[in-house]
Amino acid sequence: MRIPRNVAARALSCCVLIAAPVFSMAQAAPAKPAVGSAQLPSMVYGKQLGALERAFVSAAEAMPEDKFDFAPPATAGEFKGVRTFGEQVKHVADANYFFFNSTGTSDADLKAKGDAIMKLKTKAEIVAALKDSFVQAHAYVNGITPENAFLETATGGTRAGMTSFGLAHLMDHYGQMVVYLRMNSIVPPASRSN
């Protein structure tokens, strides 16, 4: 049986039209990593920590100094006894030294460091302490290897576990700080469109 030329041409045209997008997507698709390839734990955690650091530090810097004592009023919801904005930042700076303790600093030394952070008064001092705590956090995360990621640390957790907890802690307090910023009509820098 012979197919008329115009029917064959239409069928071929339809096939080309259907195949063209599939072909172009196949050409543009990025190559998949080889099976079994992996990133180092320090790289995975480091990317997350870097993103949180940028969001957190920019949020701290966005709040005017005269609002560092701001806490939502108890009448605005369930805010009785919550930390002020500055206390949130100091708390995270202090906690970073606990979660990302690569030097095995003693409990007494961690307490002394925390007490010193809690006594800071100015925005500049508080933001500097926060930035310093991220230096410690990055040093800890950069030291995580496949061999030591799940070994117990002096704090009783594993390096990977303490890092995960530290990252979750940062996310929790970042969320609280976003509320404080927005209650003061400030859009967090990480949420601003470019």
N, CA, C and O of each residue as an XYZ file, in Angstrom:
776
protein
N       0.831     -1.162      0.000
C       0.000      0.000      0.000
C       0.885      1.238      0.000
O       1.845      1.360      0.760
N       0.525      2.113     -0.858
C       1.310      3.337     -1.016
C       0.603      4.483     -0.309
O      -0.601      4.676     -0.479
N       1.387      5.277      0.520
C       0.853      6.426      1.252
C       1.010      7.645      0.357
O       2.093      7.907     -0.166
N      -0.075      8.386      0.185
C       0.037      9.587     -0.644
C       1.108     10.534     -0.105
O       1.315     10.651      1.103
N       1.775     11.199     -1.032
C       2.893     12.080     -0.702
C       2.485     13.168      0.291
O       3.251     13.440      1.215
N       1.335     13.795      0.152
C       0.949     14.882      1.058
C       0.680     14.352      2.470
O       0.945     15.058      3.443
N       0.164     13.137      2.603
C      -0.073     12.536      3.927
C       1.271     12.207      4.581
O       1.468     12.450      5.771
N       2.175     11.661      3.804
C       3.497     11.331      4.331
C       4.236     12.592      4.763
O       4.898     12.600      5.801
N       4.129     13.643      3.984
C       4.795     14.904      4.332
C       4.212     15.491      5.621
O       4.945     15.997      6.470
N       2.891     15.418      5.754
C       2.263     15.927      6.985
C       2.677     15.097      8.197
O       2.966     15.654      9.256
N       2.707     13.812      8.056
C       3.106     12.931      9.157
C       4.541     13.211      9.575
O       4.851     13.282     10.764
N       5.413     13.368      8.584
C       6.809     13.675      8.881
C       6.925     15.033      9.567
O       7.698     15.181     10.514
N       6.174     16.016      9.108
C       6.191     17.346      9.733
C       5.732     17.282     11.178
O       6.326     17.915     12.051
N       4.675     16.519     11.435
C       4.181     16.372     12.813
C       5.236     15.723     13.698
O       5.447     16.143     14.836
N       5.895     14.702     13.173
C       6.932     14.029     13.958
C       8.072     14.985     14.301
O       8.570     14.992     15.427
N       8.470     15.773     13.340
C       9.548     16.743     13.571
C       9.113     17.778     14.601
O       9.883     18.123     15.497
N       7.884     18.276     14.479
C       7.388     19.274     15.433
C       7.296     18.707     16.849
O       7.589     19.403     17.822
N       6.898     17.471     16.957
C       6.803     16.836     18.288
C       8.187     16.560     18.852
O       8.419     16.742     20.047
N       9.102     16.124     18.007
C      10.426     15.735     18.475
C      11.338     16.919     18.766
O      12.235     16.818     19.603
N      11.117     18.039     18.086
C      12.025     19.183     18.238
C      12.162     19.655     19.680
O      13.291     19.814     20.144
N      11.067     19.889     20.419
C      11.230     20.332     21.809
C      11.925     19.291     22.683
O      12.741     19.630     23.539
N      11.594     18.031     22.458
C      12.227     16.963     23.241
C      13.720     16.944     22.958
O      14.535     16.827     23.872
N      14.072     17.061     21.669
C      15.473     17.070     21.292
C      16.205     18.259     21.900
O      17.321     18.113     22.398
N      15.584     19.432     21.862
C      16.256     20.623     22.407
C      16.404     20.532     23.919
O      17.415     20.968     24.468
N      15.388     19.959     24.610
C      15.511     19.792     26.069
C      16.621     18.809     26.397
O      17.373     19.005     27.351
N      16.719     17.764     25.612
C      17.759     16.764     25.860
C      19.133     17.380     25.690
O      20.061     17.059     26.433
N      19.266     18.271     24.704
C      20.538     18.930     24.481
C      20.876     19.893     25.610
O      22.046     20.038     25.963
N      19.858     20.562     26.191
C      20.085     21.579     27.215
C      20.193     20.998     28.616
O      20.667     21.681     29.524
N      19.767     19.754     28.817
C      19.759     19.169     30.156
C      21.185     19.046     30.674
O      22.068     18.590     29.948
N      21.422     19.447     31.922
C      22.767     19.317     32.476
C      23.099     17.847     32.697
O      22.221     17.017     32.931
N      24.350     17.562     32.618
C      24.794     16.191     32.845
C      24.555     15.815     34.303
O      24.801     16.607     35.213
N      24.080     14.613     34.503
C      23.866     14.127     35.866
C      25.212     13.712     36.450
O      26.089     13.227     35.735
N      25.366     13.913     37.787
C      26.612     13.451     38.392
C      26.710     11.935     38.277
O      25.699     11.234     38.253
N      27.895     11.460     38.209
C      28.093     10.020     38.118
C      27.555      9.339     39.368
O      27.621      9.893     40.466
N      27.032      8.155     39.195
C      26.538      7.390     40.337
C      27.694      7.170     41.299
O      28.790      6.774     40.903
N      27.431      7.431     42.551
C      28.461      7.247     43.571
C      29.285      8.492     43.844
O      30.084      8.506     44.781
N      29.107      9.547     43.041
C      29.855     10.763     43.332
C      29.191     11.466     44.502
O      27.974     11.385     44.669
N      29.967     12.144     45.299
C      29.418     12.794     46.486
C      30.195     14.063     46.796
O      31.339     14.242     46.377
N      29.534     14.937     47.545
C      30.219     16.120     48.050
C      30.665     15.822     49.471
O      30.050     15.019     50.172
N      31.722     16.467     49.882
C      32.179     16.318     51.255
C      31.141     16.916     52.202
O      30.492     17.902     51.854
N      30.973     16.339     53.389
C      30.028     16.924     54.356
C      30.325     18.392     54.631
O      29.402     19.187     54.811
N      31.604     18.759     54.665
C      31.949     20.154     54.934
C      31.417     21.074     53.844
O      31.061     22.219     54.122
N      31.358     20.590     52.612
C      30.839     21.408     51.514
C      29.329     21.576     51.633
O      28.807     22.676     51.450
N      28.631     20.492     51.940
C      27.176     20.537     52.062
C      26.778     21.449     53.214
O      25.965     22.357     53.042
N      27.357     21.203     54.397
C      27.045     22.031     55.562
C      27.538     23.461     55.376
O      26.889     24.409     55.816
N      28.684     23.611     54.726
C      29.251     24.942     54.518
C      28.355     25.839     53.676
O      28.233     27.032     53.954
N      27.725     25.268     52.643
C      26.798     26.050     51.816
C      25.603     26.517     52.643
O      25.185     27.670     52.545
N      25.062     25.618     53.452
C      23.912     25.975     54.286
C      24.292     27.032     55.311
O      23.559     27.999     55.520
N      25.435     26.843     55.945
C      25.894     27.795     56.949
C      26.142     29.162     56.320
O      25.770     30.181     56.901
N      26.759     29.200     55.153
C      27.029     30.470     54.476
C      25.748     31.224     54.148
O      25.666     32.437     54.337
N      24.752     30.501     53.659
C      23.475     31.146     53.326
C      22.797     31.689     54.579
O      22.270     32.802     54.569
N      22.810     30.910     55.655
C      22.203     31.380     56.901
C      22.974     32.550     57.493
O      22.379     33.487     58.025
N      24.284     32.497     57.403
C      25.096     33.610     57.913
C      24.744     34.907     57.182
O      24.543     35.942     57.816
N      24.670     34.852     55.856
C      24.347     36.061     55.082
C      22.973     36.605     55.491
O      22.817     37.809     55.695
N      21.986     35.723     55.610
C      20.629     36.162     55.981
C      20.623     36.726     57.394
O      20.026     37.774     57.642
N      21.277     36.043     58.316
C      21.246     36.434     59.718
C      21.988     37.742     59.959
O      21.466     38.646     60.610
N      23.205     37.841     59.433
C      23.999     39.064     59.647
C      23.319     40.256     58.979
O      23.282     41.345     59.551
N      22.783     40.061     57.782
C      22.120     41.188     57.112
C      20.871     41.619     57.879
O      20.545     42.805     57.915
N      20.177     40.669     58.487
C      19.006     41.017     59.312
C      19.444     41.823     60.536
O      18.812     42.821     60.882
N      20.516     41.393     61.185
C      21.018     42.108     62.359
C      21.455     43.522     61.976
O      21.198     44.479     62.707
N      22.107     43.643     60.840
C      22.575     44.957     60.401
C      21.423     45.861     59.959
O      21.541     47.085     60.014
N      20.319     45.267     59.523
C      19.183     46.066     59.031
C      18.406     46.749     60.156
O      17.786     47.789     59.933
N      18.434     46.183     61.350
C      17.682     46.774     62.464
C      18.451     47.983     62.994
O      19.632     47.865     63.318
N      17.799     49.144     63.085
C      18.471     50.328     63.645
C      18.886     50.072     65.102
O      18.244     49.310     65.825
N      19.960     50.720     65.501
C      20.478     50.504     66.854
C      19.428     50.808     67.918
O      19.354     50.108     68.928
N      18.618     51.837     67.705
C      17.629     52.188     68.724
C      16.490     51.168     68.824
O      15.634     51.278     69.702
N      16.480     50.179     67.926
C      15.463     49.122     67.969
C      16.035     47.785     68.451
O      15.323     46.781     68.468
N      17.301     47.764     68.839
C      17.885     46.522     69.325
C      17.245     46.079     70.645
O      17.334     44.907     71.013
N      16.608     46.998     71.349
C      15.889     46.650     72.578
C      14.422     46.327     72.309
O      13.645     46.145     73.245
N      14.045     46.257     71.046
C      12.649     45.990     70.701
C      12.293     44.523     70.956
O      13.028     43.606     70.589
N      11.165     44.345     71.583
C      10.503     43.040     71.687
C       9.023     43.303     71.441
O       8.501     44.335     71.864
N       8.348     42.393     70.768
C       6.926     42.621     70.527
C       6.182     42.806     71.842
O       6.472     42.113     72.817
N       5.241     43.718     71.879
C       4.479     43.918     73.119
C       3.647     42.676     73.436
O       3.165     41.986     72.538
N       3.495     42.413     74.716
C       2.742     41.236     75.153
C       1.310     41.257     74.635
O       0.673     40.211     74.512
N       0.807     42.446     74.333
C      -0.573     42.563     73.843
C      -0.700     42.222     72.365
O      -1.813     42.105     71.853
N       0.437     42.057     71.662
C       0.401     41.761     70.231
C       0.269     40.271     69.959
O       0.292     39.855     68.800
N       0.134     39.476     70.980
C       0.064     38.018     70.850
C       0.709     37.390     72.071
O       0.682     37.979     73.151
N       1.282     36.220     71.926
C       1.974     35.551     73.034
C       3.452     35.933     73.033
O       4.296     35.135     72.624
N       3.768     37.127     73.479
C       5.148     37.613     73.458
C       5.684     37.941     74.843
O       6.766     38.517     74.958
N       4.958     37.589     75.891
C       5.416     37.907     77.243
C       6.740     37.202     77.535
O       6.851     35.983     77.410
N       7.736     37.989     77.925
C       9.028     37.436     78.330
C       9.960     37.028     77.205
O      10.978     36.389     77.471
N       9.657     37.368     75.964
C      10.548     36.980     74.864
C      11.796     37.859     74.845
O      11.815     38.946     75.421
N      12.818     37.377     74.183
C      14.053     38.147     74.052
C      13.824     39.368     73.169
O      12.966     39.364     72.286
N      14.610     40.412     73.426
C      14.617     41.571     72.533
C      15.370     41.174     71.268
O      15.981     40.107     71.207
N      15.322     42.035     70.268
C      16.043     41.777     69.024
C      17.533     41.577     69.310
O      18.130     40.605     68.849
N      18.125     42.490     70.063
C      19.554     42.381     70.394
C      19.866     41.122     71.186
O      20.907     40.499     70.981
N      18.972     40.746     72.087
C      19.176     39.507     72.855
C      19.104     38.281     71.957
O      19.801     37.295     72.196
N      18.263     38.334     70.921
C      18.212     37.231     69.948
C      19.581     37.085     69.273
O      20.110     35.980     69.150
N      20.140     38.213     68.841
C      21.424     38.187     68.144
C      22.524     37.686     69.089
O      23.340     36.847     68.706
N      22.544     38.198     70.316
C      23.558     37.756     71.290
C      23.395     36.273     71.609
O      24.384     35.551     71.735
N      22.157     35.821     71.738
C      21.900     34.411     72.029
C      22.473     33.518     70.918
O      23.098     32.495     71.199
N      22.256     33.910     69.669
C      22.768     33.110     68.558
C      24.296     33.135     68.530
O      24.928     32.106     68.294
N      24.886     34.295     68.769
C      26.351     34.366     68.812
C      26.891     33.423     69.882
O      27.851     32.693     69.639
N      26.284     33.436     71.051
C      26.685     32.553     72.140
C      26.486     31.089     71.753
O      27.379     30.265     71.950
N      25.324     30.770     71.209
C      25.005     29.384     70.855
C      25.918     28.840     69.767
O      26.232     27.649     69.764
N      26.350     29.693     68.842
C      27.253     29.234     67.786
C      28.533     28.651     68.375
O      29.074     27.680     67.846
N      29.020     29.239     69.468
C      30.229     28.712     70.102
C      29.972     27.337     70.724
O      30.886     26.516     70.804
N      28.759     27.086     71.158
C      28.421     25.775     71.720
C      28.265     24.733     70.611
O      28.896     23.677     70.659
N      27.430     25.024     69.616
C      27.149     24.045     68.571
C      28.360     23.757     67.694
O      28.565     22.624     67.260
N      29.157     24.783     67.437
C      30.290     24.640     66.523
C      31.606     24.740     67.297
O      32.458     25.571     66.982
N      31.762     23.896     68.303
C      32.904     23.933     69.217
C      33.987     22.970     68.739
O      34.054     21.825     69.187
N      34.818     23.437     67.839
C      35.855     22.564     67.277
C      37.068     22.421     68.185
O      37.869     21.501     68.015
N      37.203     23.299     69.119
C      38.411     23.274     69.949
C      38.224     22.483     71.239
O      39.173     22.317     72.006
N      37.021     21.997     71.483
C      36.783     21.273     72.727
C      36.845     22.206     73.924
O      37.274     21.803     75.005
N      36.422     23.443     73.742
C      36.436     24.437     74.807
C      35.642     23.915     76.003
O      34.575     23.324     75.841
N      36.163     24.135     77.177
C      35.501     23.642     78.390
C      34.177     24.365     78.626
O      33.947     25.455     78.103
N      33.317     23.741     79.421
C      32.033     24.362     79.777
C      32.252     25.709     80.466
O      31.518     26.665     80.217
N      33.262     25.779     81.329
C      33.546     27.024     82.052
C      33.947     28.136     81.078
O      33.514     29.280     81.221
N      34.774     27.794     80.091
C      35.201     28.792     79.104
C      34.044     29.210     78.199
O      33.927     30.380     77.836
N      33.180     28.239     77.832
C      32.005     28.578     77.027
C      31.084     29.506     77.803
O      30.531     30.450     77.239
N      30.914     29.238     79.108
C      30.064     30.090     79.946
C      30.648     31.490     80.039
O      29.915     32.474     79.936
N      31.960     31.593     80.233
C      32.610     32.903     80.310
C      32.443     33.666     78.991
O      32.185     34.870     78.999
N      32.588     32.974     77.874
C      32.410     33.603     76.561
C      30.965     34.090     76.412
O      30.721     35.208     75.957
N      30.013     33.236     76.802
C      28.597     33.600     76.730
C      28.260     34.777     77.616
O      27.521     35.674     77.210
N      28.795     34.782     78.823
C      28.551     35.902     79.746
C      29.080     37.214     79.163
O      28.440     38.259     79.280
N      30.256     37.146     78.534
C      30.836     38.353     77.921
C      29.962     38.842     76.766
O      29.765     40.045     76.596
N      29.446     37.916     75.983
C      28.568     38.307     74.858
C      27.293     38.947     75.392
O      26.839     39.957     74.855
N      26.718     38.383     76.426
C      25.456     38.899     76.969
C      25.601     40.309     77.557
O      24.610     41.030     77.675
N      26.821     40.708     77.924
C      27.050     42.040     78.492
C      27.232     43.117     77.417
O      27.281     44.304     77.739
N      27.331     42.722     76.156
C      27.531     43.696     75.085
C      26.313     44.605     74.988
O      25.183     44.161     75.192
N      26.541     45.875     74.678
C      25.455     46.869     74.669
C      25.168     47.460     73.293
O      24.003     47.597     72.919
N      26.198     47.812     72.536
C      25.956     48.541     71.283
C      25.721     47.580     70.123
O      26.139     46.423     70.153
N      25.051     48.087     69.118
C      24.807     47.300     67.906
C      26.125     46.846     67.296
O      26.255     45.691     66.892
N      27.102     47.744     67.227
C      28.393     47.404     66.621
C      29.062     46.243     67.362
O      29.597     45.332     66.731
N      29.034     46.274     68.688
C      29.635     45.199     69.484
C      28.895     43.872     69.260
O      29.514     42.821     69.098
N      27.582     43.946     69.256
C      26.766     42.743     69.117
C      26.945     42.119     67.737
O      27.098     40.903     67.623
N      26.927     42.942     66.688
C      27.102     42.428     65.329
C      28.518     41.862     65.164
O      28.696     40.837     64.507
N      29.517     42.511     65.747
C      30.892     41.998     65.676
C      30.987     40.629     66.348
O      31.640     39.724     65.827
N      30.333     40.473     67.512
C      30.339     39.179     68.207
C      29.653     38.112     67.352
O      30.105     36.969     67.297
N      28.565     38.491     66.691
C      27.865     37.557     65.815
C      28.783     37.107     64.677
O      28.888     35.915     64.390
N      29.441     38.062     64.039
C      30.345     37.718     62.935
C      31.490     36.832     63.411
O      31.870     35.887     62.720
N      32.043     37.129     64.585
C      33.120     36.297     65.140
C      32.633     34.869     65.385
O      33.370     33.908     65.165
N      31.387     34.738     65.843
C      30.863     33.396     66.114
C      30.712     32.596     64.822
O      30.829     31.370     64.830
N      30.454     33.280     63.727
C      30.359     32.569     62.448
C      31.739     32.138     61.956
O      31.849     31.142     61.241
N      32.786     32.862     62.321
C      34.145     32.426     61.987
C      34.393     31.077     62.658
O      34.906     30.148     62.035
N      34.021     30.981     63.936
C      34.143     29.718     64.679
C      33.303     28.629     64.010
O      33.766     27.501     63.844
N      32.075     28.962     63.629
C      31.178     27.980     63.015
C      31.766     27.442     61.709
O      31.738     26.238     61.457
N      32.296     28.341     60.888
C      32.881     27.892     59.615
C      34.117     27.019     59.840
O      34.322     26.043     59.118
N      34.937     27.357     60.830
C      36.110     26.530     61.128
C      35.673     25.116     61.514
O      36.286     24.136     61.092
N      34.620     25.017     62.309
C      34.097     23.714     62.729
C      33.579     22.934     61.524
O      33.928     21.769     61.335
N      32.750     23.577     60.718
C      32.144     22.907     59.566
C      33.213     22.509     58.551
O      33.133     21.428     57.967
N      34.208     23.360     58.333
C      35.276     23.035     57.386
C      36.075     21.811     57.814
O      36.720     21.168     56.987
N      36.033     21.488     59.101
C      36.765     20.328     59.609
C      35.984     19.027     59.569
O      36.498     17.992     59.992
N      34.759     19.053     59.071
C      33.965     17.825     59.014
C      34.385     17.021     57.782
O      34.420     17.536     56.664
N      34.697     15.760     58.015
C      35.085     14.847     56.939
C      34.171     13.627     56.969
O      33.464     13.412     57.954
N      34.176     12.831     55.915
C      33.390     11.601     55.966
C      33.806     10.694     57.123
O      32.993      9.938     57.656
N      35.074     10.778     57.502
C      35.576      9.918     58.580
C      35.133     10.375     59.969
O      34.915      9.541     60.848
N      34.994     11.703     60.185
C      34.674     12.179     61.535
C      33.250     12.706     61.692
O      32.859     13.093     62.793
N      32.473     12.726     60.621
C      31.138     13.332     60.662
C      30.244     12.708     61.726
O      29.435     13.398     62.345
N      30.388     11.417     61.936
C      29.487     10.733     62.864
C      30.209     10.196     64.102
O      29.722      9.289     64.777
N      31.377     10.771     64.383
C      32.077     10.441     65.620
C      31.578     11.349     66.732
O      31.278     12.519     66.494
N      31.488     10.819     67.935
C      30.992     11.603     69.069
C      31.993     12.681     69.446
O      33.205     12.466     69.415
N      31.468     13.836     69.798
C      32.309     14.961     70.211
C      32.255     15.117     71.726
O      31.537     14.390     72.414
N      33.018     16.064     72.229
C      33.037     16.328     73.670
C      31.679     16.794     74.180
O      31.378     16.650     75.365
N      30.856     17.353     73.291
C      29.530     17.839     73.704
C      28.502     16.715     73.767
O      27.366     16.935     74.187
N      28.894     15.514     73.352
C      27.983     14.383     73.436
C      27.251     14.075     72.152
O      26.587     13.042     72.060
N      27.351     14.939     71.155
C      26.733     14.683     69.860
C      27.803     14.383     68.834
O      28.996     14.436     69.135
N      27.382     14.070     67.629
C      28.348     13.887     66.548
C      28.578     15.235     65.876
O      27.781     16.160     66.035
N      29.664     15.340     65.130
C      29.937     16.605     64.425
C      28.796     16.945     63.464
O      28.363     18.095     63.396
N      28.309     15.941     62.719
C      27.204     16.182     61.790
C      25.934     16.544     62.554
O      25.189     17.434     62.142
N      25.691     15.856     63.663
C      24.496     16.131     64.456
C      24.520     17.514     65.074
O      23.516     18.226     65.043
N      25.649     17.900     65.633
C      25.759     19.232     66.238
C      25.620     20.314     65.169
O      25.022     21.362     65.416
N      26.167     20.062     63.991
C      26.042     21.029     62.903
C      24.586     21.155     62.473
O      24.089     22.264     62.277
N      23.905     20.029     62.326
C      22.483     20.066     61.944
C      21.667     20.824     62.977
O      20.813     21.638     62.626
N      21.927     20.558     64.244
C      21.201     21.242     65.312
C      21.518     22.734     65.290
O      20.625     23.566     65.451
N      22.801     23.070     65.088
C      23.202     24.479     65.023
C      22.534     25.216     63.866
O      22.115     26.363     64.018
N      22.435     24.559     62.711
C      21.770     25.171     61.560
C      20.282     25.359     61.828
O      19.715     26.397     61.486
N      19.651     24.363     62.435
C      18.222     24.477     62.765
C      17.997     25.603     63.768
O      17.015     26.338     63.671
N      18.896     25.736     64.719
C      18.808     26.798     65.721
C      18.878     28.173     65.044
O      18.114     29.078     65.381
N      19.791     28.315     64.098
C      19.904     29.568     63.351
C      18.613     29.872     62.597
O      18.147     31.011     62.595
N      18.038     28.860     61.962
C      16.789     29.062     61.218
C      15.664     29.515     62.142
O      14.886     30.405     61.799
N      15.588     28.901     63.303
C      14.541     29.254     64.268
C      14.649     30.723     64.665
O      13.659     31.454     64.627
N      15.834     31.150     65.040
C      16.002     32.531     65.489
C      15.946     33.532     64.343
O      15.536     34.676     64.539
N      16.351     33.115     63.160
C      16.196     34.003     62.012
C      14.713     34.288     61.786
O      14.334     35.429     61.522
N      13.884     33.272     61.887
C      12.445     33.465     61.731
C      11.882     34.439     62.748
O      11.025     35.259     62.421
N      12.359     34.351     63.982
C      11.897     35.279     65.009
C      12.351     36.707     64.690
O      11.592     37.661     64.860
N      13.582     36.837     64.232
C      14.100     38.169     63.914
C      13.349     38.799     62.747
O      13.151     40.014     62.716
N      12.933     37.976     61.789
C      12.152     38.486     60.661
C      10.854     39.113     61.166
O      10.450     40.174     60.690
N      10.205     38.464     62.123
C       8.976     39.016     62.701
C       9.272     40.370     63.343
O       8.525     41.327     63.140
N      10.345     40.456     64.108
C      10.708     41.713     64.778
C      10.974     42.818     63.759
O      10.529     43.953     63.932
N      11.712     42.474     62.684
C      11.998     43.469     61.645
C      10.706     43.962     61.009
O      10.495     45.166     60.871
N       9.858     43.044     60.629
C       8.620     43.423     59.941
C       7.686     44.206     60.858
O       6.941     45.065     60.385
N       7.710     43.928     62.152
C       6.893     44.707     63.084
C       7.393     46.146     63.178
O       6.681     47.031     63.653
N       8.626     46.369     62.721
C       9.205     47.713     62.685
C       9.270     48.253     61.256
O      10.054     49.153     60.957
N       8.440     47.692     60.381
C       8.333     48.122     58.979
C       9.643     47.996     58.206
O       9.940     48.814     57.336
N      10.418     46.973     58.528
C      11.691     46.716     57.820
C      11.567     45.371     57.122
O      11.295     44.350     57.753
N      11.770     45.388     55.816
C      11.791     44.141     55.057
C      13.184     43.542     55.216
O      14.174     44.215     54.926
N      13.284     42.291     55.671
C      14.600     41.680     55.825
C      15.365     41.694     54.499
O      14.783     41.409     53.452
N      16.652     42.018     54.529
C      17.414     42.092     53.275
C      17.319     40.825     52.430
O      17.283     40.913     51.203
N      17.277     39.656     53.052
C      17.196     38.404     52.285
C      15.863     38.264     51.564
O      15.748     37.462     50.637
N      14.856     39.026     51.970
C      13.532     38.956     51.343
C      13.295     40.049     50.320
O      12.259     40.067     49.654
N      14.241     40.955     50.192
C      14.067     42.071     49.244
C      14.366     41.592     47.828
O      15.281     40.799     47.607
N      13.576     42.089     46.869
C      13.838     41.745     45.478
C      15.016     42.574     44.981
O      15.206     43.719     45.390
N      15.784     41.984     44.109
C      16.983     42.677     43.603
C      16.645     43.702     42.582
O      17.536     44.370     42.059
